[in-house]
């Protein structure tokens, strides 16, 4: 770990783990939503940080920011991988549950019918796997605004794509 920065030169893997694991776990847990899977992703991220310590560039940010970026990316990759696996299994025997062409068209039109702020917030949350807090920071808007955009957008999608309930 001596490659990271003089501030961290005394660190062993155990001390890195103790210092950064709670932060990394919190991010991975929010994204993957499964404690066991979050543990696995956290372990993988910390091992990767340790193995690639020589690639850390102090001028680009703190070790914590490097760790959180890597953790978020890994967690999103894990969710996407698991979604593809589930989708493949579902495709084998559940054609009746798939959206038909008309439903897909309705959903597409409903998404296109959303205002830009709602569509953007929903895409960042559900397609990019970002948290509402991350979206708020990225768009430089209050967290409550992001929550409202997502809630209102989902309500519109349900109403427009599925019809009133």
DAURMO-V683511 format. One record per residue. N is the residue number from 0. RES is the residue in one small letter. OMEGA is omega in whole degrees, -180 to 180 (999 if undefined). Layout:
((N;RES;OMEGA) (N;RES;OMEGA))
This chain:
((0;x;-178) (1;x;180) (2;x;-174) (3;x;-179) (4;x;179) (5;x;180) (6;x;-176) (7;x;-172) (8;x;180) (9;x;-173) (10;x;168) (11;x;178) (12;x;-179) (13;x;-180) (14;x;174) (15;x;-180) (16;x;-179) (17;x;-176) (18;x;-169) (19;x;-175) (20;x;-180) (21;x;178) (22;x;-180) (23;x;-180) (24;x;180) (25;x;179) (26;x;-177) (27;x;-180) (28;x;179) (29;x;-177) (30;x;-175) (31;x;176) (32;x;178) (33;x;-175) (34;x;-179) (35;x;179) (36;x;178) (37;x;175) (38;x;-180) (39;x;-179) (40;x;179) (41;x;179) (42;x;-180) (43;x;180) (44;x;-178) (45;x;176) (46;x;179) (47;x;177) (48;x;-178) (49;x;-178) (50;x;-177) (51;x;-178) (52;x;-179) (53;x;179) (54;x;-179) (55;x;179) (56;x;-176) (57;x;-179) (58;x;-178) (59;x;178) (60;x;-178) (61;x;176) (62;x;180) (63;x;180) (64;x;176) (65;x;-179) (66;x;-178) (67;x;177) (68;x;180) (69;x;-180) (70;x;-179) (71;x;-180) (72;x;179) (73;x;-180) (74;x;178) (75;x;177) (76;x;180) (77;x;179) (78;x;180) (79;x;179) (80;x;-180) (81;x;178) (82;x;178) (83;x;179) (84;x;179) (85;x;179) (86;x;-180) (87;x;178) (88;x;-179) (89;x;-180) (90;x;-177) (91;x;-174) (92;x;-174) (93;x;179) (94;x;-178) (95;x;-179) (96;x;-179) (97;x;176) (98;x;175) (99;x;-175) (100;x;-179) (101;x;178) (102;x;178) (103;x;179) (104;x;178) (105;x;180) (106;x;179) (107;x;179) (108;x;179) (109;x;178) (110;x;179) (111;x;-180) (112;x;178) (113;x;172) (114;x;-177) (115;x;-179) (116;x;180) (117;x;-179) (118;x;-179) (119;x;-179) (120;x;180) (121;x;179) (122;x;180) (123;x;-178) (124;x;-170) (125;x;179) (126;x;-179) (127;x;176) (128;x;-179) (129;x;175) (130;x;178) (131;x;179) (132;x;179) (133;x;179) (134;x;180) (135;x;179) (136;x;-179) (137;x;-177) (138;x;-179) (139;x;176) (140;x;178) (141;x;179) (142;x;179) (143;x;178) (144;x;179) (145;x;179) (146;x;180) (147;x;180) (148;x;-180) (149;x;-180) (150;x;-179) (151;x;178) (152;x;178) (153;x;177) (154;x;179) (155;x;180) (156;x;179) (157;x;-178) (158;x;-175) (159;x;-176) (160;x;-175) (161;x;-177) (162;x;-180) (163;x;-180) (164;x;999))
